[in-house]
Amino acid sequence: MLYYALKVIISALIIVAISEIAKRSTGFAALVASLPLTSLLAFVWLYMEASPSEQIANLSSQIFWLVLPSLLLFLLLPLLLRHGWSFWFSLGISVAATAGCYIALLPLLRRMGVSL
């Protein structure tokens, strides 16, 4: 139980740190947020739980392919905000468009032989 609490606390601290850094420097916060910290933590947690290397390798490969549609959110959200759309509407449209890209990408990846 303590181990799970530690995992949650470390993960939450990273998110809080990024939001606090953003109050002072959006550029530095963007740099920290763009690091694959969530993925690195997942790899470390799996390794510490004695997961097979193949499982960690599969996770890493699958993350690569699934990062691609998420990039749409980071392109669309600032575009909509800069055009005067409200935050929540812009976020909703960006999330919906990103979800649509995920839905479209999954069958394409399967046809390409990428297993998820």
SETORKOL-57403 format. One record per residue: x, y, z of N, C-alpha, C in turn. Coordinates in Angstrom, 1 decimal. Layout:
! residues N
[[X; Y; Z]; [X; Y; Z]; [X; Y; Z]],
...
//
This chain:
! residues 116
[[0.8; -1.2; 0.0]; [0.0; 0.0; 0.0]; [0.9; 1.3; 0.0]],
[[1.9; 1.2; 0.8]; [2.9; 2.4; 0.8]; [3.5; 2.6; -0.5]],
[[3.8; 1.5; -1.2]; [4.4; 1.6; -2.6]; [3.4; 2.4; -3.5]],
[[2.2; 2.1; -3.5]; [1.2; 2.7; -4.4]; [1.0; 4.2; -4.0]],
[[1.0; 4.5; -2.7]; [1.0; 5.9; -2.2]; [2.2; 6.7; -2.7]],
[[3.3; 6.0; -2.7]; [4.6; 6.7; -3.2]; [4.4; 7.0; -4.7]],
[[3.9; 6.0; -5.4]; [3.7; 6.2; -6.9]; [2.8; 7.4; -7.1]],
[[1.7; 7.5; -6.4]; [0.7; 8.6; -6.6]; [1.3; 9.9; -6.2]],
[[2.0; 9.9; -5.1]; [2.6; 11.2; -4.6]; [3.7; 11.7; -5.6]],
[[4.6; 10.9; -6.1]; [5.6; 11.3; -7.0]; [5.0; 11.8; -8.3]],
[[4.0; 11.1; -8.8]; [3.3; 11.5; -10.1]; [2.6; 12.8; -9.9]],
[[1.9; 13.0; -8.8]; [1.2; 14.2; -8.5]; [2.1; 15.4; -8.4]],
[[3.3; 15.2; -7.7]; [4.3; 16.2; -7.5]; [4.8; 16.7; -8.9]],
[[4.9; 15.9; -9.8]; [5.4; 16.3; -11.1]; [4.4; 17.2; -11.8]],
[[3.1; 16.9; -11.7]; [2.1; 17.7; -12.3]; [2.0; 19.0; -11.6]],
[[2.0; 19.0; -10.3]; [2.0; 20.3; -9.6]; [3.2; 21.1; -9.9]],
[[4.4; 20.5; -10.0]; [5.6; 21.3; -10.3]; [5.5; 22.0; -11.6]],
[[5.0; 21.3; -12.6]; [4.8; 21.9; -14.0]; [3.9; 23.1; -13.9]],
[[2.8; 22.9; -13.2]; [1.8; 24.1; -13.2]; [2.4; 25.2; -12.4]],
[[3.2; 25.0; -11.4]; [3.8; 26.1; -10.6]; [4.9; 26.7; -11.4]],
[[5.7; 25.9; -12.2]; [6.8; 26.5; -13.0]; [6.1; 27.4; -14.1]],
[[5.0; 27.0; -14.6]; [4.3; 27.7; -15.7]; [3.9; 29.1; -15.2]],
[[3.7; 29.3; -14.0]; [3.3; 30.6; -13.4]; [4.5; 31.6; -13.6]],
[[5.7; 31.1; -13.6]; [6.9; 31.9; -13.7]; [7.5; 31.9; -15.1]],
[[7.5; 30.8; -15.8]; [8.1; 30.7; -17.1]; [7.3; 29.6; -17.9]],
[[6.5; 30.0; -18.9]; [5.8; 29.0; -19.7]; [6.8; 28.2; -20.5]],
[[7.9; 28.8; -21.0]; [8.8; 28.1; -21.8]; [9.5; 27.0; -21.0]],
[[9.9; 27.2; -19.8]; [10.6; 26.2; -19.0]; [9.5; 25.1; -18.6]],
[[8.3; 25.6; -18.3]; [7.3; 24.6; -18.0]; [7.0; 23.7; -19.2]],
[[7.0; 24.3; -20.4]; [6.7; 23.5; -21.6]; [7.8; 22.5; -21.8]],
[[9.1; 22.9; -21.5]; [10.2; 22.0; -21.6]; [10.0; 20.8; -20.7]],
[[9.7; 21.1; -19.4]; [9.5; 20.0; -18.4]; [8.3; 19.2; -18.8]],
[[7.2; 19.8; -19.2]; [6.0; 19.0; -19.6]; [6.2; 18.1; -20.8]],
[[7.1; 18.6; -21.7]; [7.3; 17.8; -23.0]; [8.2; 16.6; -22.7]],
[[8.9; 16.6; -21.6]; [9.7; 15.4; -21.3]; [8.8; 14.3; -21.1]],
[[9.2; 13.1; -21.5]; [8.3; 11.9; -21.3]; [8.3; 11.4; -19.8]],
[[8.1; 12.3; -18.9]; [8.1; 11.9; -17.5]; [7.1; 10.9; -17.1]],
[[5.9; 11.0; -17.6]; [4.9; 9.9; -17.3]; [5.4; 8.6; -17.8]],
[[5.9; 8.6; -19.0]; [6.4; 7.3; -19.6]; [7.6; 6.8; -18.8]],
[[8.5; 7.7; -18.4]; [9.7; 7.3; -17.7]; [9.3; 6.7; -16.3]],
[[8.3; 7.3; -15.7]; [7.8; 6.8; -14.4]; [7.2; 5.4; -14.6]],
[[6.4; 5.3; -15.6]; [5.8; 4.0; -15.9]; [6.9; 2.9; -16.1]],
[[7.9; 3.2; -16.9]; [9.0; 2.3; -17.1]; [9.7; 1.9; -15.8]],
[[9.9; 2.9; -14.9]; [10.6; 2.6; -13.7]; [9.7; 1.8; -12.8]],
[[8.4; 2.1; -12.7]; [7.5; 1.4; -11.8]; [7.4; -0.1; -12.3]],
[[7.3; -0.3; -13.6]; [7.3; -1.7; -14.1]; [8.6; -2.4; -13.8]],
[[9.7; -1.7; -14.0]; [11.0; -2.4; -13.7]; [11.1; -2.8; -12.2]],
[[10.7; -1.9; -11.4]; [10.7; -2.1; -9.9]; [9.8; -3.2; -9.5]],
[[8.7; -3.4; -10.3]; [7.8; -4.5; -10.0]; [8.2; -5.8; -10.7]],
[[9.5; -5.8; -11.2]; [10.0; -7.0; -11.9]; [9.3; -7.5; -13.1]],
[[8.8; -6.5; -13.9]; [8.1; -6.8; -15.1]; [9.2; -7.2; -16.1]],
[[8.8; -8.1; -17.1]; [9.8; -8.5; -18.1]; [10.2; -7.3; -19.0]],
[[11.5; -7.3; -19.4]; [12.0; -6.3; -20.3]; [11.1; -6.1; -21.5]],
[[10.6; -7.3; -22.0]; [9.8; -7.2; -23.2]; [8.6; -6.4; -23.0]],
[[8.0; -6.5; -21.8]; [6.8; -5.7; -21.5]; [7.1; -4.2; -21.5]],
[[8.2; -3.8; -21.0]; [8.6; -2.4; -21.0]; [8.9; -2.0; -22.4]],
[[9.6; -2.8; -23.2]; [9.9; -2.5; -24.6]; [8.6; -2.3; -25.4]],
[[7.6; -3.2; -25.2]; [6.4; -3.1; -25.9]; [5.6; -1.8; -25.5]],
[[5.7; -1.5; -24.2]; [5.0; -0.2; -23.8]; [5.7; 1.0; -24.4]],
[[7.0; 1.0; -24.5]; [7.7; 2.1; -25.1]; [7.4; 2.3; -26.6]],
[[7.3; 1.2; -27.3]; [7.0; 1.2; -28.7]; [5.5; 1.7; -28.9]],
[[4.6; 1.2; -28.1]; [3.2; 1.6; -28.2]; [3.0; 3.1; -27.9]],
[[3.8; 3.6; -26.9]; [3.7; 5.0; -26.6]; [4.1; 5.8; -27.8]],
[[5.2; 5.4; -28.4]; [5.6; 6.2; -29.6]; [4.5; 6.4; -30.6]],
[[3.8; 5.3; -31.0]; [2.8; 5.4; -32.0]; [1.6; 6.3; -31.5]],
[[1.3; 6.2; -30.2]; [0.1; 6.8; -29.7]; [0.4; 8.3; -29.3]],
[[1.6; 8.7; -29.3]; [2.0; 10.1; -29.1]; [1.6; 10.9; -30.3]],
[[1.7; 10.3; -31.5]; [1.4; 11.0; -32.7]; [0.1; 11.7; -32.8]],
[[-1.1; 11.1; -32.5]; [-2.3; 11.8; -32.5]; [-2.5; 12.8; -31.4]],
[[-1.8; 12.7; -30.3]; [-1.9; 13.6; -29.2]; [-1.3; 15.0; -29.6]],
[[-0.4; 15.0; -30.6]; [0.2; 16.2; -31.1]; [-0.8; 17.2; -31.6]],
[[-1.9; 16.7; -32.1]; [-3.0; 17.6; -32.7]; [-3.5; 18.5; -31.6]],
[[-3.7; 18.0; -30.4]; [-4.2; 18.8; -29.3]; [-3.3; 20.1; -29.1]],
[[-1.9; 19.8; -29.2]; [-1.0; 20.9; -28.9]; [-0.9; 21.9; -30.1]],
[[-1.4; 21.5; -31.2]; [-1.5; 22.4; -32.4]; [-2.8; 23.2; -32.4]],
[[-3.9; 22.4; -32.1]; [-5.2; 23.0; -32.2]; [-5.6; 23.9; -31.1]],
[[-5.3; 23.6; -29.9]; [-5.6; 24.4; -28.7]; [-5.1; 25.8; -28.8]],
[[-3.8; 26.0; -29.0]; [-3.4; 27.4; -29.1]; [-4.0; 28.2; -30.3]],
[[-4.2; 27.5; -31.4]; [-4.8; 28.1; -32.6]; [-6.2; 28.6; -32.2]],
[[-7.0; 27.8; -31.6]; [-8.4; 28.2; -31.2]; [-8.3; 29.4; -30.2]],
[[-7.5; 29.2; -29.2]; [-7.4; 30.3; -28.2]; [-7.0; 31.6; -28.8]],
[[-6.0; 31.6; -29.7]; [-5.5; 32.8; -30.3]; [-6.5; 33.4; -31.2]],
[[-7.5; 32.6; -31.6]; [-8.6; 33.2; -32.5]; [-9.8; 33.6; -31.6]],
[[-9.6; 33.7; -30.3]; [-10.6; 34.3; -29.4]; [-11.6; 33.3; -28.9]],
[[-11.5; 32.0; -29.2]; [-12.4; 31.1; -28.6]; [-12.2; 30.9; -27.2]],
[[-13.3; 30.6; -26.4]; [-13.1; 30.4; -25.0]; [-12.3; 29.2; -24.7]],
[[-11.7; 29.2; -23.4]; [-10.8; 28.1; -23.0]; [-11.5; 26.8; -23.1]],
[[-12.7; 26.7; -22.4]; [-13.3; 25.4; -22.3]; [-13.8; 24.9; -23.7]],
[[-14.3; 25.8; -24.5]; [-14.7; 25.4; -25.9]; [-13.5; 24.9; -26.7]],
[[-12.4; 25.7; -26.6]; [-11.2; 25.3; -27.3]; [-10.7; 24.0; -26.9]],
[[-10.7; 23.8; -25.5]; [-10.2; 22.5; -25.0]; [-11.1; 21.4; -25.4]],
[[-12.4; 21.6; -25.4]; [-13.3; 20.5; -25.8]; [-13.1; 20.1; -27.2]],
[[-13.0; 21.1; -28.1]; [-12.8; 20.8; -29.5]; [-11.5; 20.1; -29.8]],
[[-10.4; 20.6; -29.1]; [-9.1; 20.0; -29.2]; [-9.1; 18.5; -28.7]],
[[-9.7; 18.3; -27.6]; [-9.8; 16.9; -27.1]; [-10.6; 16.0; -28.0]],
[[-11.7; 16.5; -28.5]; [-12.6; 15.7; -29.4]; [-11.8; 15.4; -30.7]],
[[-11.1; 16.4; -31.2]; [-10.3; 16.2; -32.5]; [-9.2; 15.2; -32.2]],
[[-8.6; 15.3; -31.1]; [-7.5; 14.3; -30.7]; [-8.1; 12.9; -30.6]],
[[-9.2; 12.8; -29.9]; [-9.9; 11.5; -29.8]; [-10.2; 10.9; -31.2]],
[[-10.7; 11.8; -32.1]; [-11.0; 11.3; -33.4]; [-9.7; 10.8; -34.1]],
[[-8.6; 11.5; -33.9]; [-7.4; 11.0; -34.5]; [-6.9; 9.7; -33.9]],
[[-7.1; 9.5; -32.6]; [-6.9; 8.2; -32.0]; [-7.7; 7.1; -32.7]],
[[-9.0; 7.4; -32.8]; [-9.9; 6.4; -33.4]; [-9.6; 6.1; -34.8]],
[[-9.1; 7.1; -35.6]; [-8.7; 6.8; -37.0]; [-7.4; 6.1; -37.0]],
[[-6.5; 6.4; -36.1]; [-5.1; 5.8; -36.2]; [-5.1; 4.3; -35.8]],
[[-5.9; 3.9; -34.8]; [-5.9; 2.6; -34.3]; [-6.0; 1.5; -35.4]],
[[-7.1; 1.6; -36.3]; [-7.2; 0.6; -37.4]; [-6.0; 0.7; -38.4]],
[[-5.5; 1.9; -38.6]; [-4.4; 2.1; -39.5]; [-3.2; 1.4; -39.0]],
[[-2.9; 1.5; -37.7]; [-1.8; 0.9; -37.1]; [-1.9; -0.7; -37.2]],
[[-3.1; -1.1; -36.9]; [-3.3; -2.6; -37.0]; [-3.0; -3.1; -38.4]],
[[-3.5; -2.4; -39.4]; [-3.2; -2.8; -40.8]; [-1.7; -2.7; -41.1]],
[[-1.0; -1.8; -40.4]; [0.5; -1.7; -40.6]; [1.2; -2.8; -39.8]],
[[0.5; -3.6; -39.0]; [1.1; -4.6; -38.2]; [1.6; -4.2; -36.9]],
[[1.2; -3.0; -36.4]; [1.6; -2.5; -35.1]; [0.6; -3.0; -34.1]],
[[1.0; -3.8; -33.1]; [0.1; -4.3; -32.1]; [0.0; -3.4; -31.0]],
[[-1.2; -3.1; -30.5]; [-1.5; -2.3; -29.4]; [-2.3; -3.0; -28.4]],
//
